[in-house]
Amino acid sequence: MKATTVLSLVSATPSRGGLRCSLSIPQPLGSPVVRFVTTHNRAVTPDAILSSVSPSQPLILTLFFPANICSTKKLMILTSISLKAYGATVTKEATMARKSKTEEEVQAMIQKSFRTPMVRFLRERLEKAGCRVEDNFFKAVNCKYPKLGSYEPGEGVKVCSNYIRIQDEVNQVVIHELIHVFDDCRAANVDWTDCAHHACSEIRANHLSGDCHYKRELLKGFIKIRGHEQECIKRRVLQSLVANANCSGFAAKDSMEAVWDICYNDTQPFDRAP
């Protein structure tokens, strides 16, 4: 017998091609979210999850649906840990079900990423700069907190096998983190605890890695085309800065805005943004 969680409809706002619905989720969320159905038991597949959750109580989940199905008074979530969930930004507040990989599987995916043009280019540039990174610089690990990967100076790049699903995610993590490695290599005075330094590298990594390419944004449900890239970069930078104790509150946004122009326009080691 599958458990169900009743969600209260908070709002339904018309959006291009459908409706943007905000739902109130009682806590705890319970079993992983797998698929959505209406109270009339009609299956509903959201195009994407626009924004995971806010830290408020109760949790608010925002979804974009291609048709007018938000008019029902209630929505239910069917839960089952055996099924694969829809893609979502994983957050500490409400982790969506993701069929995670083993460390061995992700380590093989890391090796495969080394053959992609972007990864090869970045490793070659690092070697020319005197910061050669060997294959063992990249490790698949199980991460305690929800994230896809990280660069830890002195330790290397870690890819979180328990939050990885597909090869493209591994490729993007490796590219993104290699840009951080390049920043660490070329500037002897990088202080990762400094909010401005951290913000600058995050701006560059999100800009140059292709993390904010419009196709990736569309797949995540962010359907705005004009101006999407810079909005995406700023959103992702602020998400990363949250983990920095020196970037709490307004410090994160202020630091990002202070270094934005110089760091966004710094495309090294590329001649221009890929």
N, C-alpha and C positions, 0 to 999 in steps of 0.2 A: 504494500500500500504506500503510494507516494504521498509525502506530506505536502500541504499547501500553506502558503502564507498570503493573507489578504492584504492588498495594498490599497490605500485610499488615494483617490485622484485629487491632486492639489490644483492643477491647472492644465488647460489644453490650449496651446497657442498656435494659430495657423502658421505654417512655414512652407517654403517652396516645396511643392510635391507631397505635402502631407501635414502632419501635426507634430508639434513638439510637446510632449507630455511630461509633467512632473508628478512623481508618485511619492507618497509618504510611506516609508518602510518601518514597521515596528522593529525594535531591537530585542533580542539578537536576530540576525538575519537567518540563522539556522543553516540548513544544507545549502550547498552551492547552487546558484541560479543556473538553470539549464534552458528552459523555454517559457514563453509567456502565453497565457490563455485568457480569454475574457470570461466573465461570469456565465456566459452562455456556452462555455466550453468550446468556443471557436479558437483554433490555434492562431497565434499571432507571432510573427517573426519581425522584430524591429530591425531596421536597416543597420543600425549601429547604436552604440551607447555614446551619447554626446559628452557627458561629463559624469564621472563615476559617482561620487557622493560629496556632500558637504559635511563638515564635522558637527553640524548642528544635531539636535535631538528633536524629533526622530530624524533618521537619515532621509535625505531627499535624492532620488535617483531620476535623472533626466534622460528621456529616450526620444528618438525620432522614428515615427511610424509612417509608412508610405500611404496609408489610407486613414479614413476617419473612423478609427476604432476607439479613440479616447472618450467617446461620448458615453460609454458605459460608466456606471457609478463606481464600480470596483474592478480591479484587475487582480488576478491571482498568479502566483509563480509556482510552476510545477518544479519540484526539486528531485534531483537524483544524482548521486556522485558517480554513477557509471556512465553518464553521457557527457559529451563534449559541450562546453558552453560557448556562447557567442563571445567574440573578442571584446575585451574591455580594459580600461586602465586599471591595473591592480592597485588597490589602496589598502591601508591598514584597517580602515573602518569597515569595508565590505569587499572581501576578496571574491571575485567571480571564479567559478570553476574553470580550471585550465588543466588540460591533460599534460602534466609536466613530463620532462625527459629525465633520464638517468644522467649522472655525471659522465659516464662513458659515452653515451649518445651525444651529449653536448660537446664533449672534447673532440669527437670525430667531426662534428659540425664546425667547430672552431678551425680545425685543420682544413676543412673544405673552404672556409672563408678566406684562407690565405691565398687562394687561387683567383680571387676576384680582383679586378683591375684597381679599385680604390685602395684595398688593403695592401696590395703589392706596391702601389705608388707610395703610400704613406710609410711603409717599412723601408723602402729604398731611400726616401728623403731623410728618415731618421738615421739611417746608416751613414749617409753623407754628412749629416750634422754631428756625427760622432756618438750617436746614441742607438747603436744597433740593438734590436730586440729579437731574441731567439724565440723559437716556438714555445719553449717552456715558460715564457713570460706570460702566457695566456692560460688560465686555468678555469675549468668548469667546477663550480662548487654549489653546495646548497646554501641559500641565503636565508637568514633569519627574518629579514624585513622584505616586503614586496618591492622588487626592482628587477631589472633585467641584467644589470651589470654595473661595474664600477672600476675606476682606476685608483689604485692605492700606491702612492710614491714609495719606492723601496721594496714593494711586493709584486707589483705587476697589475695586469688586467684580469678581473674576475668576472665570469659570466655565470649568471644564476640559473642553474639547470632546472630548479624547481619552479621557475616562472617562464621558461622558454617553451615555445610550441613549434616554431617553424624556422627554417634556415635563414630566411630574410631577417628575422629578429636577431639572430647571432651575427650576421653580416653587419647590421646596423650598429649593434653594440660595439663590435670590434673597431669599426670605422670611427664612431663617436669617441671611444676611449683613446684611440691612437692620436686623435687631435689633442686631447688633454696631455698625452705623453709628449707630443711635439712641443706644446707650450712649456712643459716642464723642462724639456731639453734645451730649448733656445734661450730661456731666461733663467739665469742663475738665482734670481731673487724672488721667484714665485712663492708666495705664502698662501697655501690652500685654506688657511684659517681666516685669511683676510677676505672680507665680503666682496670687495671690488675686484681683487685678483680672481677669485672663484667665479664671479659673475662674468668677467671678461672671457674666461676660457669656456664657460657654458654657452655664452652667446656664439662664440666661434664654432664650438663643437656642434651645436644645433643648426647653425647656418650652413656649415660646410659639409656636414655628414649626409645631408638629404633627408634628415629626420622629418623635416617640415615640408617636404615635397607635396604638392597639392593632391596627388593620387593617394598618398598615405593618409592625408587629412580626410579625404573623402571616404576612405575605407573605415576611418574611425568615427565618421558621422559629422565631421565639421564641414559643412557644405558651402561656407562662404568662400568665394573665389578671389575677389579683389581684396588685396591686403592680408590674405590669409597667412602668408609666410611669416611676416614680422610678428603678427599676433600669436602664431604658433610658437615661434622662438621665445617670445617673452613669457608665454604661459609655461613652457617647459623649463626655462631658466629659473623662474620663481619656484617651480616645483622642486628643482634640484637644490636651490639655496635654502629651502626649509630645513634640510638636514644639517646645515652649518649653524652652530650655536651663535656665531657672530652676525648672523643675517636674519635675526628674528624681527617680526613686525615690519615697520616701515624701512628698516635698514636694507632689506633685500631689494625692494623696489627702487629705493633711492640710489643704491649702489649700481644696480643694473642701468638705470637711466643715465647716471653720471658717466659710465664708460661705453654706452651704447654705440655712439657714432664711430669712435676709433676702433672698437672691437668688431663691430659688424662689418666694417670696411676693410679690416685686416684679413686677407684671404690666404696668407702663407700657410702651408707650402705650395698652394695653388697660385697660378697667375691670376685667376679670377674664380669666383664661386662656381663649383661644379654644377 
